[in-house]
Amino acid sequence: MKEETPEDEDKPRKEAELKIGDESIYTEEEAKTLVECLGILQNTRGVGSFPCPRCGYNRMKDPVAKNALSRRADVYICSECGQEEAILDAAGKDPLPLNRWDMVIALAKEMKGW
Ligand SMILES: [Zn+2]
């Protein structure tokens, strides 16, 4: 959390709501909706034109079924991310929250005009 100054209290929701790389911007539910919208696009237009929504790298394979289906949302992710999810699950660790996925963070930045 940032230090609170009297000035911050006058415009409380601007900076506090959006803290990239720190706290989440969207709720997990909102993030899931966003990510699954991409899932629909992947199924209709193929994954080739989209980067991996989880890591943001351009390494999705065509056709769509060659990629990994996320365990967290109805969307395809790259094989590396698929493996990572599987490993985290197997180790009983917390998954990367959907609202920390690269795509969701990128969208949040765009909404803010960054
Ligand atoms: Zn990935």
Backbone and ligand atoms as CSV (ligand in chain L), in Angstrom:
chain,resi,resn,atom,element,x,y,z
A,1,MET,N,N,0.826,-1.207,0.000
A,1,MET,CA,C,0.000,0.000,0.000
A,1,MET,C,C,0.856,1.251,0.000
A,2,LYS,N,N,0.348,2.251,-0.693
A,2,LYS,CA,C,1.042,3.537,-0.718
A,2,LYS,C,C,0.693,4.331,0.525
A,3,GLU,N,N,1.533,5.285,0.814
A,3,GLU,CA,C,1.222,6.169,1.928
A,3,GLU,C,C,0.012,7.034,1.596
A,4,GLU,N,N,-0.804,7.210,2.568
A,4,GLU,CA,C,-1.983,8.036,2.351
A,4,GLU,C,C,-1.661,9.485,2.703
A,5,THR,N,N,-1.998,10.363,1.799
A,5,THR,CA,C,-1.876,11.783,2.081
A,5,THR,C,C,-3.271,12.382,1.987
A,6,PRO,N,N,-3.482,13.544,2.550
A,6,PRO,CA,C,-4.812,14.166,2.467
A,6,PRO,C,C,-5.273,14.330,1.019
A,7,GLU,N,N,-4.311,14.585,0.128
A,7,GLU,CA,C,-4.655,14.743,-1.282
A,7,GLU,C,C,-5.232,13.453,-1.866
A,8,ASP,N,N,-4.662,12.345,-1.458
A,8,ASP,CA,C,-5.152,11.061,-1.950
A,8,ASP,C,C,-6.604,10.802,-1.553
A,9,GLU,N,N,-6.974,11.313,-0.436
A,9,GLU,CA,C,-8.337,11.055,0.025
A,9,GLU,C,C,-9.380,11.755,-0.841
A,10,ASP,N,N,-8.965,12.833,-1.513
A,10,ASP,CA,C,-9.907,13.538,-2.380
A,10,ASP,C,C,-10.203,12.783,-3.667
A,11,LYS,N,N,-9.201,12.032,-4.140
A,11,LYS,CA,C,-9.422,11.225,-5.348
A,11,LYS,C,C,-9.036,9.781,-5.033
A,12,PRO,N,N,-9.844,9.178,-4.243
A,12,PRO,CA,C,-9.439,7.908,-3.641
A,12,PRO,C,C,-9.371,6.728,-4.605
A,13,ARG,N,N,-10.101,6.735,-5.710
A,13,ARG,CA,C,-10.215,5.505,-6.464
A,13,ARG,C,C,-9.301,5.422,-7.674
A,14,LYS,N,N,-8.582,6.502,-7.989
A,14,LYS,CA,C,-7.777,6.457,-9.217
A,14,LYS,C,C,-6.571,5.525,-9.110
A,15,GLU,N,N,-5.588,5.947,-8.370
A,15,GLU,CA,C,-4.357,5.167,-8.308
A,15,GLU,C,C,-4.528,3.912,-7.468
A,16,ALA,N,N,-5.350,4.022,-6.461
A,16,ALA,CA,C,-5.459,2.919,-5.517
A,16,ALA,C,C,-6.020,1.662,-6.175
A,17,GLU,N,N,-6.881,1.859,-7.170
A,17,GLU,CA,C,-7.528,0.705,-7.774
A,17,GLU,C,C,-6.600,-0.073,-8.684
A,18,LEU,N,N,-5.679,0.622,-9.283
A,18,LEU,CA,C,-4.894,-0.020,-10.321
A,18,LEU,C,C,-3.421,-0.004,-9.951
A,19,LYS,N,N,-2.947,-1.131,-9.531
A,19,LYS,CA,C,-1.545,-1.202,-9.171
A,19,LYS,C,C,-0.923,-2.382,-9.879
A,20,ILE,N,N,-0.401,-2.083,-11.047
A,20,ILE,CA,C,0.152,-3.128,-11.889
A,20,ILE,C,C,1.324,-3.804,-11.194
A,21,GLY,N,N,1.310,-5.117,-11.261
A,21,GLY,CA,C,2.419,-5.875,-10.731
A,21,GLY,C,C,2.450,-5.920,-9.221
A,22,ASP,N,N,1.511,-5.292,-8.607
A,22,ASP,CA,C,1.472,-5.283,-7.154
A,22,ASP,C,C,0.220,-6.024,-6.714
A,23,GLU,N,N,-0.872,-5.291,-6.640
A,23,GLU,CA,C,-2.122,-5.963,-6.345
A,23,GLU,C,C,-2.925,-6.115,-7.629
A,24,SER,N,N,-3.969,-6.878,-7.561
A,24,SER,CA,C,-4.726,-7.125,-8.774
A,24,SER,C,C,-5.606,-5.942,-9.113
A,25,ILE,N,N,-5.936,-5.878,-10.397
A,25,ILE,CA,C,-6.692,-4.776,-10.953
A,25,ILE,C,C,-8.136,-5.206,-11.072
A,26,TYR,N,N,-8.298,-6.393,-11.570
A,26,TYR,CA,C,-9.626,-6.970,-11.696
A,26,TYR,C,C,-9.791,-8.025,-10.618
A,27,THR,N,N,-11.036,-8.285,-10.290
A,27,THR,CA,C,-11.282,-9.412,-9.404
A,27,THR,C,C,-11.038,-10.695,-10.190
A,28,GLU,N,N,-10.908,-11.776,-9.465
A,28,GLU,CA,C,-10.704,-13.075,-10.099
A,28,GLU,C,C,-11.863,-13.406,-11.052
A,29,GLU,N,N,-13.065,-13.071,-10.645
A,29,GLU,CA,C,-14.245,-13.325,-11.474
A,29,GLU,C,C,-14.196,-12.528,-12.777
A,30,GLU,N,N,-13.886,-11.228,-12.657
A,30,GLU,CA,C,-13.800,-10.370,-13.845
A,30,GLU,C,C,-12.707,-10.875,-14.778
A,31,ALA,N,N,-11.594,-11.246,-14.186
A,31,ALA,CA,C,-10.474,-11.736,-14.980
A,31,ALA,C,C,-10.874,-13.000,-15.726
A,32,LYS,N,N,-11.628,-13.845,-15.054
A,32,LYS,CA,C,-12.051,-15.093,-15.689
A,32,LYS,C,C,-12.938,-14.789,-16.898
A,33,THR,N,N,-13.822,-13.830,-16.756
A,33,THR,CA,C,-14.682,-13.441,-17.871
A,33,THR,C,C,-13.848,-12.950,-19.045
A,34,LEU,N,N,-12.877,-12.086,-18.752
A,34,LEU,CA,C,-12.014,-11.547,-19.808
A,34,LEU,C,C,-11.263,-12.659,-20.528
A,35,VAL,N,N,-10.681,-13.538,-19.738
A,35,VAL,CA,C,-9.867,-14.597,-20.304
A,35,VAL,C,C,-10.731,-15.544,-21.137
A,36,GLU,N,N,-11.935,-15.796,-20.665
A,36,GLU,CA,C,-12.790,-16.730,-21.405
A,36,GLU,C,C,-13.370,-16.103,-22.667
A,37,CYS,N,N,-13.426,-14.772,-22.710
A,37,CYS,CA,C,-13.782,-14.114,-23.973
A,37,CYS,C,C,-12.728,-14.435,-25.016
A,38,LEU,N,N,-11.479,-14.413,-24.605
A,38,LEU,CA,C,-10.414,-14.777,-25.533
A,38,LEU,C,C,-10.553,-16.236,-25.933
A,39,GLY,N,N,-10.969,-17.063,-24.984
A,39,GLY,CA,C,-11.186,-18.472,-25.281
A,39,GLY,C,C,-12.158,-18.654,-26.439
A,40,ILE,N,N,-13.185,-17.839,-26.463
A,40,ILE,CA,C,-14.177,-17.916,-27.537
A,40,ILE,C,C,-13.526,-17.516,-28.865
A,41,LEU,N,N,-12.736,-16.447,-28.825
A,41,LEU,CA,C,-12.031,-16.007,-30.041
A,41,LEU,C,C,-11.068,-17.084,-30.540
A,42,GLN,N,N,-10.405,-17.734,-29.609
A,42,GLN,CA,C,-9.462,-18.790,-29.997
A,42,GLN,C,C,-10.186,-19.893,-30.757
A,43,ASN,N,N,-11.380,-20.190,-30.306
A,43,ASN,CA,C,-12.124,-21.275,-30.931
A,43,ASN,C,C,-12.699,-20.893,-32.278
A,44,THR,N,N,-12.957,-19.591,-32.472
A,44,THR,CA,C,-13.541,-19.186,-33.744
A,44,THR,C,C,-12.475,-18.730,-34.735
A,45,ARG,N,N,-11.406,-18.110,-34.226
A,45,ARG,CA,C,-10.416,-17.533,-35.143
A,45,ARG,C,C,-9.054,-18.181,-35.056
A,46,GLY,N,N,-8.919,-19.158,-34.189
A,46,GLY,CA,C,-7.628,-19.815,-34.054
A,46,GLY,C,C,-6.731,-19.049,-33.104
A,47,VAL,N,N,-5.743,-19.739,-32.576
A,47,VAL,CA,C,-4.900,-19.113,-31.567
A,47,VAL,C,C,-3.708,-18.395,-32.167
A,48,GLY,N,N,-3.444,-18.656,-33.460
A,48,GLY,CA,C,-2.216,-18.161,-34.064
A,48,GLY,C,C,-2.000,-16.674,-33.919
A,49,SER,N,N,-3.085,-15.914,-33.930
A,49,SER,CA,C,-2.940,-14.456,-33.915
A,49,SER,C,C,-2.886,-13.874,-32.508
A,50,PHE,N,N,-3.008,-14.708,-31.498
A,50,PHE,CA,C,-2.997,-14.195,-30.120
A,50,PHE,C,C,-1.806,-14.748,-29.350
A,51,PRO,N,N,-1.202,-13.914,-28.523
A,51,PRO,CA,C,-0.175,-14.455,-27.629
A,51,PRO,C,C,-0.822,-15.283,-26.518
A,52,CYS,N,N,-0.023,-16.019,-25.812
A,52,CYS,CA,C,-0.537,-16.789,-24.679
A,52,CYS,C,C,-1.126,-15.816,-23.650
A,53,PRO,N,N,-2.364,-16.017,-23.250
A,53,PRO,CA,C,-2.988,-15.072,-22.321
A,53,PRO,C,C,-2.367,-15.107,-20.930
A,54,ARG,N,N,-1.687,-16.193,-20.621
A,54,ARG,CA,C,-1.160,-16.341,-19.263
A,54,ARG,C,C,0.220,-15.700,-19.126
A,55,CYS,N,N,1.134,-15.988,-20.080
A,55,CYS,CA,C,2.492,-15.462,-19.965
A,55,CYS,C,C,2.744,-14.311,-20.937
A,56,GLY,N,N,1.907,-14.175,-21.970
A,56,GLY,CA,C,2.064,-13.073,-22.910
A,56,GLY,C,C,3.053,-13.336,-24.016
A,57,TYR,N,N,3.687,-14.519,-24.012
A,57,TYR,CA,C,4.634,-14.815,-25.089
A,57,TYR,C,C,3.904,-15.320,-26.322
A,58,ASN,N,N,4.508,-15.001,-27.461
A,58,ASN,CA,C,3.910,-15.383,-28.730
A,58,ASN,C,C,4.328,-16.792,-29.098
A,59,ARG,N,N,3.832,-17.765,-28.386
A,59,ARG,CA,C,4.265,-19.119,-28.697
A,59,ARG,C,C,3.095,-20.103,-28.717
A,60,MET,N,N,1.934,-19.578,-29.049
A,60,MET,CA,C,0.788,-20.458,-29.208
A,60,MET,C,C,0.925,-21.201,-30.525
A,61,LYS,N,N,0.507,-22.450,-30.510
A,61,LYS,CA,C,0.622,-23.264,-31.722
A,61,LYS,C,C,-0.729,-23.353,-32.420
A,62,ASP,N,N,-0.635,-23.466,-33.724
A,62,ASP,CA,C,-1.811,-23.723,-34.537
A,62,ASP,C,C,-1.769,-25.183,-34.945
A,63,PRO,N,N,-2.844,-25.889,-34.948
A,63,PRO,CA,C,-4.198,-25.482,-34.529
A,63,PRO,C,C,-4.350,-25.420,-33.007
A,64,VAL,N,N,-5.477,-24.898,-32.609
A,64,VAL,CA,C,-5.729,-24.594,-31.214
A,64,VAL,C,C,-5.532,-25.800,-30.289
A,65,ALA,N,N,-5.866,-26.974,-30.763
A,65,ALA,CA,C,-5.833,-28.163,-29.903
A,65,ALA,C,C,-4.409,-28.601,-29.568
A,66,LYS,N,N,-3.407,-28.011,-30.217
A,66,LYS,CA,C,-2.022,-28.371,-29.895
A,66,LYS,C,C,-1.522,-27.669,-28.643
A,67,ASN,N,N,-2.303,-26.724,-28.154
A,67,ASN,CA,C,-1.912,-26.001,-26.946
A,67,ASN,C,C,-2.545,-26.655,-25.722
A,68,ALA,N,N,-2.233,-26.116,-24.577
A,68,ALA,CA,C,-2.787,-26.673,-23.347
A,68,ALA,C,C,-4.075,-25.942,-22.992
A,69,LEU,N,N,-5.045,-26.706,-22.521
A,69,LEU,CA,C,-6.271,-26.085,-22.038
A,69,LEU,C,C,-6.042,-25.767,-20.563
A,70,SER,N,N,-6.251,-24.515,-20.208
A,70,SER,CA,C,-5.977,-24.111,-18.828
A,70,SER,C,C,-6.855,-24.863,-17.845
A,71,ARG,N,N,-6.319,-25.106,-16.681
A,71,ARG,CA,C,-7.109,-25.719,-15.606
A,71,ARG,C,C,-7.931,-24.684,-14.874
A,72,ARG,N,N,-7.681,-23.414,-15.162
A,72,ARG,CA,C,-8.311,-22.333,-14.402
A,72,ARG,C,C,-9.490,-21.699,-15.124
A,73,ALA,N,N,-9.460,-21.741,-16.447
A,73,ALA,CA,C,-10.507,-21.077,-17.217
A,73,ALA,C,C,-10.623,-21.793,-18.548
A,74,ASP,N,N,-11.698,-21.533,-19.228
A,74,ASP,CA,C,-11.965,-22.186,-20.492
A,74,ASP,C,C,-11.221,-21.464,-21.600
A,75,VAL,N,N,-9.921,-21.652,-21.633
A,75,VAL,CA,C,-9.087,-20.933,-22.590
A,75,VAL,C,C,-7.802,-21.727,-22.816
A,76,TYR,N,N,-7.260,-21.602,-24.003
A,76,TYR,CA,C,-6.000,-22.275,-24.292
A,76,TYR,C,C,-4.823,-21.402,-23.886
A,77,ILE,N,N,-3.800,-22.052,-23.368
A,77,ILE,CA,C,-2.562,-21.374,-23.001
A,77,ILE,C,C,-1.403,-22.140,-23.633
A,78,CYS,N,N,-0.211,-21.564,-23.620
A,78,CYS,CA,C,0.912,-22.248,-24.260
A,78,CYS,C,C,1.302,-23.490,-23.442
A,79,SER,N,N,2.043,-24.382,-24.080
A,79,SER,CA,C,2.386,-25.634,-23.401
A,79,SER,C,C,3.191,-25.389,-22.136
A,80,GLU,N,N,4.071,-24.393,-22.182
A,80,GLU,CA,C,4.883,-24.078,-21.006
A,80,GLU,C,C,3.990,-23.712,-19.823
A,81,CYS,N,N,2.997,-22.863,-20.091
A,81,CYS,CA,C,2.082,-22.465,-19.027
A,81,CYS,C,C,1.242,-23.647,-18.563
A,82,GLY,N,N,0.853,-24.495,-19.515
A,82,GLY,CA,C,0.084,-25.678,-19.163
A,82,GLY,C,C,0.868,-26.563,-18.214
A,83,GLN,N,N,2.163,-26.699,-18.512
A,83,GLN,CA,C,3.035,-27.507,-17.659
A,83,GLN,C,C,3.167,-26.886,-16.278
A,84,GLU,N,N,3.307,-25.573,-16.279
A,84,GLU,CA,C,3.475,-24.885,-15.007
A,84,GLU,C,C,2.228,-25.068,-14.127
A,85,GLU,N,N,1.076,-24.945,-14.745
A,85,GLU,CA,C,-0.161,-25.145,-13.982
A,85,GLU,C,C,-0.210,-26.554,-13.406
A,86,ALA,N,N,0.195,-27.514,-14.227
A,86,ALA,CA,C,0.162,-28.905,-13.780
A,86,ALA,C,C,1.122,-29.124,-12.614
A,87,ILE,N,N,2.302,-28.506,-12.725
A,87,ILE,CA,C,3.310,-28.671,-11.669
A,87,ILE,C,C,2.830,-28.026,-10.368
A,88,LEU,N,N,2.282,-26.821,-10.486
A,88,LEU,CA,C,1.775,-26.135,-9.295
A,88,LEU,C,C,0.679,-26.970,-8.629
A,89,ASP,N,N,-0.196,-27.526,-9.458
A,89,ASP,CA,C,-1.258,-28.374,-8.931
A,89,ASP,C,C,-0.688,-29.587,-8.218
A,90,ALA,N,N,0.257,-30.234,-8.903
A,90,ALA,CA,C,0.832,-31.454,-8.354
A,90,ALA,C,C,1.540,-31.176,-7.037
A,91,ALA,N,N,2.138,-29.988,-6.947
A,91,ALA,CA,C,2.881,-29.629,-5.736
A,91,ALA,C,C,1.953,-29.069,-4.665
A,92,GLY,N,N,0.673,-28.961,-4.990
A,92,GLY,CA,C,-0.282,-28.417,-4.029
A,92,GLY,C,C,-0.098,-26.931,-3.784
A,93,LYS,N,N,0.510,-26.252,-4.762
A,93,LYS,CA,C,0.730,-24.806,-4.617
A,93,LYS,C,C,-0.433,-24.028,-5.214
A,94,ASP,N,N,-0.535,-22.767,-4.811
A,94,ASP,CA,C,-1.583,-21.916,-5.361
A,94,ASP,C,C,-1.298,-21.625,-6.823
A,95,PRO,N,N,-2.335,-21.622,-7.646
A,95,PRO,CA,C,-2.141,-21.262,-9.052
A,95,PRO,C,C,-1.890,-19.774,-9.188
A,96,LEU,N,N,-1.345,-19.397,-10.352
A,96,LEU,CA,C,-1.238,-17.972,-10.663
A,96,LEU,C,C,-2.664,-17.441,-10.809
A,97,PRO,N,N,-3.062,-16.449,-9.997
A,97,PRO,CA,C,-4.444,-15.970,-10.100
A,97,PRO,C,C,-4.723,-15.423,-11.495
A,98,LEU,N,N,-5.934,-15.621,-11.952
A,98,LEU,CA,C,-6.291,-15.171,-13.303
A,98,LEU,C,C,-6.095,-13.677,-13.475
A,99,ASN,N,N,-6.286,-12.932,-12.413
A,99,ASN,CA,C,-6.127,-11.484,-12.562
A,99,ASN,C,C,-4.666,-11.058,-12.572
A,100,ARG,N,N,-3.753,-11.999,-12.515
A,100,ARG,CA,C,-2.335,-11.698,-12.703
A,100,ARG,C,C,-1.825,-12.220,-14.039
A,101,TRP,N,N,-2.698,-12.756,-14.836
A,101,TRP,CA,C,-2.282,-13.212,-16.161
A,101,TRP,C,C,-1.882,-12.014,-17.002
A,102,ASP,N,N,-0.919,-12.262,-17.886
A,102,ASP,CA,C,-0.385,-11.165,-18.702
A,102,ASP,C,C,-1.469,-10.423,-19.472
A,103,MET,N,N,-2.391,-11.174,-20.041
A,103,MET,CA,C,-3.437,-10.561,-20.849
A,103,MET,C,C,-4.306,-9.621,-20.018
A,104,VAL,N,N,-4.606,-10.023,-18.811
A,104,VAL,CA,C,-5.483,-9.227,-17.952
A,104,VAL,C,C,-4.757,-7.951,-17.513
A,105,ILE,N,N,-3.482,-8.079,-17.211
A,105,ILE,CA,C,-2.696,-6.912,-16.825
A,105,ILE,C,C,-2.548,-5.954,-18.008
A,106,ALA,N,N,-2.339,-6.531,-19.202
A,106,ALA,CA,C,-2.211,-5.694,-20.402
A,106,ALA,C,C,-3.505,-4.930,-20.666
A,107,LEU,N,N,-4.633,-5.599,-20.491
A,107,LEU,CA,C,-5.921,-4.941,-20.692
A,107,LEU,C,C,-6.120,-3.820,-19.679
A,108,ALA,N,N,-5.719,-4.086,-18.476
A,108,ALA,CA,C,-5.872,-3.077,-17.427
A,108,ALA,C,C,-5.048,-1.842,-17.770
A,109,LYS,N,N,-3.835,-2.074,-18.283
A,109,LYS,CA,C,-2.976,-0.943,-18.673
A,109,LYS,C,C,-3.634,-0.142,-19.785
A,110,GLU,N,N,-4.236,-0.860,-20.724
A,110,GLU,CA,C,-4.872,-0.194,-21.850
A,110,GLU,C,C,-6.066,0.626,-21.378
A,111,MET,N,N,-6.816,0.100,-20.471
A,111,MET,CA,C,-7.975,0.828,-19.937
A,111,MET,C,C,-7.551,2.148,-19.322
A,112,LYS,N,N,-6.368,2.143,-18.738
A,112,LYS,CA,C,-5.864,3.328,-18.085
A,112,LYS,C,C,-5.118,4.242,-19.054
A,113,GLY,N,N,-4.972,3.809,-20.294
A,113,GLY,CA,C,-4.260,4.586,-21.278
A,113,GLY,C,C,-2.759,4.620,-21.045
A,114,TRP,N,N,-2.209,3.561,-20.475
A,114,TRP,CA,C,-0.775,3.504,-20.256
A,114,TRP,C,C,-0.058,2.996,-21.477
L,1,ZN,ZN,ZN,2.102,-19.100,-21.679
